[in-house]
Amino acid sequence: MLTNKKIGVLMGGISSEREVSLRSGSAVFNALKKLGYTAVAIDAASNICEMLKKEKIDIAFLVLHGGWGEDGSIQGLLEVMGIPYTGSDVISSAIAMNKAASKKIFLYHKIPVPPFIVLDKKAVSYQLSAISFEMPWVVKPAGEGSSVGVSIVRDKGQIESALKTGFSCGSEIIIEKYIEGREIHIGILNDRALGGVEVKTSLEFYSYEAKYTAGLTEYILPPQIDEAVYMKAKDIALSANRALGCLGATRVDLKIDNDGNPYVLEVNTIPGMTETSLLPKIAKEAGLDFPALVEEILKGAIEREQRRHYEE
């Protein structure tokens, strides 16, 4: 029985998305308690190894956004400690978190992405001169989430500031062509496309502020787009998820241009899990309330662990 297992909800962490993670983790923890599970909330600080030993959890429910919570690091620690966990494994997490690596894999699998170039801090001038696509550009860190460090560049006078912002988050950034059109997010649960949501923000783009400030963004469920385009977007999102080998619950972010062509922006391996986050909104539209979504994520992790033991 799953209710006999002790579930550790790992939240918080040390990334720029700590506060969002704490909100997500609290929502998941409360849902598990409501469902009758034995759950403990664990703030994943630098002493996380000692905390895990102390709590003696049977499975980790990961709600760590960004940083080493989403880049494969915490997954590697849990593997070494022999603790099953929700979501994607070490390799898939690391690749999805690195936008440069994931985009290259998407290209290999012929999954459409906006034209892009990867910039290293040591060779910016040379690499900038190699950009062949026109402005506007999106400048973003290669390894951050929640639109942290992202800028839209519409003229040459904005480049220097955008680069400074991007490089403040790491030594590698992505410059990609800004796709004019609709922004669609597709929810994936245990290798199934649940559906999607269209986001419309009053700001320049769906930034960190737009994501977490009430009233700045409109959410349209399901997206008000042509049915054939919607189906194509879901198929492409699922293909992107599979190309990276992602598991559990993910959210695939896409832009759909004015001609109805979807482009994958990224795959989020641990999407927001507050009751008003995008994935829970999508799940609710698909018939899964928040506690049911949490339980399905947990069941997926248990089934994966059981398959692994069977194969061994």
C-alpha positions in Angstrom: 0.0 0.0 0.0 1.4 3.4 -1.0 -0.2 5.0 2.1 2.2 2.9 4.3 5.2 4.5 2.7 6.8 7.6 4.1 6.9 10.3 1.4 9.5 13.1 1.7 8.4 16.2 -0.2 11.7 17.9 -1.2 11.2 21.7 -1.7 13.0 25.0 -1.4 16.6 24.4 -2.3 19.1 27.2 -3.1 18.2 28.2 -6.6 16.7 31.5 -7.8 13.3 29.7 -7.8 13.4 28.9 -4.1 10.2 30.8 -3.1 8.2 29.3 -5.9 9.5 25.8 -4.9 8.4 26.3 -1.3 4.9 27.2 -2.4 4.8 24.2 -4.8 6.1 21.9 -2.1 3.6 23.1 0.5 0.7 22.4 -1.9 2.0 18.9 -2.7 2.6 18.2 1.0 -1.0 19.3 1.9 -2.5 17.2 -0.9 -0.6 14.1 0.2 -1.8 14.6 3.8 -5.3 15.1 2.6 -5.1 11.8 0.7 -4.0 10.0 3.8 -0.3 9.6 3.0 2.5 9.8 5.6 4.4 12.8 4.4 7.2 15.0 5.6 8.2 18.4 4.2 12.0 18.7 3.7 13.6 22.0 2.8 16.5 20.8 0.6 19.4 22.9 2.0 23.1 22.1 2.0 22.5 19.5 4.7 20.0 17.5 2.6 22.0 14.3 2.9 21.8 14.3 6.7 18.1 15.3 6.5 17.3 12.3 4.3 19.2 9.9 6.6 17.3 11.3 9.6 13.8 11.2 8.1 14.3 7.7 6.6 11.8 8.3 3.8 10.7 5.6 1.4 10.3 7.8 -1.7 11.1 11.4 -2.5 8.5 13.7 -4.2 10.6 16.3 -5.9 9.3 19.8 -6.1 12.6 21.6 -6.4 12.6 24.1 -9.3 15.8 25.1 -11.0 19.4 24.7 -9.7 20.6 21.3 -8.5 17.0 20.3 -7.9 16.2 20.1 -11.6 19.6 19.6 -13.2 20.1 15.9 -12.1 22.2 16.6 -9.0 19.5 15.8 -6.4 18.4 12.8 -8.6 22.0 11.5 -8.5 22.2 11.8 -4.7 18.9 9.9 -4.3 20.2 7.2 -6.7 23.3 6.7 -4.6 21.2 6.6 -1.4 18.8 4.1 -3.0 15.8 6.3 -2.5 13.1 6.2 -5.4 11.9 9.6 -6.6 9.3 11.2 -8.8 10.0 12.7 -12.2 12.9 12.3 -14.7 16.2 10.6 -14.1 19.7 12.1 -13.8 20.5 12.3 -17.5 17.1 13.5 -18.7 17.0 16.2 -15.9 20.5 17.4 -16.8 19.8 17.6 -20.5 16.4 19.3 -20.1 17.9 21.9 -17.8 20.6 22.8 -20.3 18.8 24.6 -23.1 21.8 24.3 -25.4 22.0 20.5 -25.0 18.2 20.0 -25.3 17.9 22.1 -28.4 20.6 20.1 -30.2 18.7 16.9 -29.3 15.5 18.3 -30.6 17.2 19.2 -33.9 18.6 15.6 -34.2 15.0 14.3 -33.8 13.7 16.9 -36.3 11.6 18.6 -33.6 11.1 22.3 -34.6 12.8 24.9 -32.5 13.4 28.6 -33.2 16.7 29.4 -34.9 19.3 29.8 -32.2 23.0 30.2 -31.3 24.9 29.3 -28.1 27.2 32.0 -26.7 30.1 31.4 -24.4 31.3 34.3 -22.2 34.8 34.0 -23.6 34.0 34.5 -27.3 31.0 36.8 -27.4 32.1 39.2 -30.2 33.0 36.4 -32.6 29.8 34.4 -31.9 27.5 37.4 -32.2 28.9 38.1 -35.7 27.8 34.6 -36.7 24.1 35.2 -36.0 22.2 34.9 -39.3 18.6 35.5 -38.1 17.0 38.9 -37.8 15.8 40.6 -34.6 13.9 40.5 -32.4 15.9 38.0 -30.3 15.3 36.2 -27.1 18.4 36.2 -24.9 18.3 33.6 -22.1 20.7 31.8 -19.7 21.4 28.2 -20.8 20.6 26.8 -17.4 17.9 28.7 -15.6 14.1 28.3 -15.3 11.0 30.5 -14.7 12.3 33.0 -17.3 15.0 34.2 -14.9 17.6 36.3 -16.8 15.6 36.4 -20.0 15.5 39.6 -22.2 13.9 40.5 -25.5 16.2 42.4 -27.9 14.6 44.5 -30.5 17.5 46.7 -31.6 21.3 46.7 -31.3 21.2 49.2 -28.4 19.6 46.5 -26.2 22.2 43.8 -26.8 24.8 44.8 -24.2 22.3 45.0 -21.3 20.7 41.6 -22.4 24.0 39.9 -22.5 24.9 41.2 -19.1 21.6 40.0 -17.6 22.0 36.6 -19.2 25.6 36.0 -18.2 24.8 37.0 -14.6 23.2 33.6 -14.4 26.0 31.5 -15.9 28.8 31.4 -18.5 26.7 30.2 -21.3 23.6 31.8 -22.9 21.2 31.2 -25.8 20.2 33.7 -28.4 17.2 32.6 -30.3 14.8 34.2 -32.8 11.7 35.6 -31.2 8.7 33.8 -32.6 5.7 36.1 -33.0 2.5 34.3 -32.2 0.8 32.4 -29.4 2.4 30.9 -26.3 1.1 27.4 -25.5 2.1 25.1 -22.7 1.4 21.4 -22.9 1.2 19.2 -19.8 2.6 15.7 -20.0 1.8 13.0 -17.3 3.4 9.6 -17.4 4.0 9.7 -21.2 0.6 11.1 -22.1 -0.3 14.6 -23.3 -3.0 15.9 -20.9 -3.8 19.0 -22.9 -2.6 22.6 -22.9 -3.1 26.2 -21.8 -2.5 29.4 -23.8 -1.0 32.3 -21.8 -1.5 35.9 -22.7 0.4 38.4 -20.6 0.1 42.2 -20.5 3.9 42.4 -20.2 6.4 42.1 -23.1 6.7 38.3 -22.5 5.8 35.6 -20.0 8.5 36.7 -17.6 9.1 35.7 -13.9 7.0 38.8 -12.9 4.2 37.8 -15.3 4.2 34.2 -14.0 4.0 35.1 -10.3 2.1 38.4 -10.1 -1.7 38.1 -10.0 -3.6 39.8 -12.7 -0.7 40.2 -15.3 -1.5 37.0 -17.3 -4.7 35.5 -18.8 -4.9 31.7 -19.0 -7.0 30.2 -21.8 -8.1 26.5 -21.3 -8.1 24.9 -23.7 -6.1 27.1 -26.1 -8.4 28.9 -28.6 -6.5 27.7 -31.7 -7.3 25.5 -34.7 -7.9 21.9 -33.6 -5.4 20.5 -36.1 -2.7 22.9 -34.8 -3.5 22.0 -31.2 -3.2 18.3 -32.0 0.1 19.0 -33.8 1.4 21.0 -30.8 0.5 18.1 -28.4 2.2 15.6 -30.6 5.4 17.7 -30.9 5.4 18.3 -27.1 5.2 14.6 -26.5 7.9 13.9 -29.0 10.2 16.5 -27.3 9.5 14.9 -23.9 10.4 11.4 -25.3 13.5 12.7 -27.1 14.9 13.8 -23.7 13.7 10.6 -22.0 11.7 12.6 -19.5 9.4 10.8 -17.0 6.5 11.6 -14.7 4.9 15.1 -14.9 6.5 17.7 -17.2 5.4 20.8 -19.0 6.5 21.6 -22.6 6.6 25.3 -23.6 5.9 26.2 -27.2 5.4 29.2 -29.4 3.0 28.8 -32.4 3.7 31.3 -35.1 1.0 33.2 -37.1 1.0 30.4 -39.8 0.2 27.7 -37.2 3.7 26.2 -36.9 4.6 25.1 -33.4 8.2 25.6 -32.0 9.5 23.9 -28.8 11.1 26.3 -26.4 11.9 23.9 -23.6 10.8 21.0 -21.4 10.3 21.7 -17.7 11.0 18.5 -15.8 9.7 19.8 -12.4 6.9 22.3 -13.3 5.2 24.5 -10.8 2.9 22.6 -8.5 0.9 25.3 -6.7 -2.8 24.8 -7.2 -2.8 27.7 -9.6 0.3 26.7 -11.6 0.0 25.8 -15.3 0.3 22.0 -15.0 -2.4 21.7 -12.4 -4.7 24.0 -14.5 -4.1 21.7 -17.5 -4.7 18.5 -15.4 -8.0 20.0 -14.0 -9.2 20.6 -17.5 -8.4 17.0 -18.3 -10.4 15.8 -15.3 -7.7 15.5 -12.6 -8.1 17.7 -9.6 -4.9 18.7 -7.7 -4.8 15.7 -5.2 -5.4 13.3 -8.1 -2.6 14.8 -10.1 -0.2 14.5 -7.1 -1.2 10.9 -6.6 -0.7 10.0 -10.3 2.8 11.5 -10.2 3.6 9.4 -7.1 2.1 6.2 -8.6 4.2 6.7 -11.7 7.4 6.8 -9.6 6.4 3.7 -7.7 5.6 1.8 -10.9 9.0 2.8 -12.4 10.8 1.5 -9.3 8.8 -1.8 -9.4 9.7 -2.3 -13.1 13.4 -1.6 -12.3 13.4 -4.3 -9.5 11.6 -6.7 -11.8 14.2 -6.2 -14.6 17.1 -6.7 -12.1 
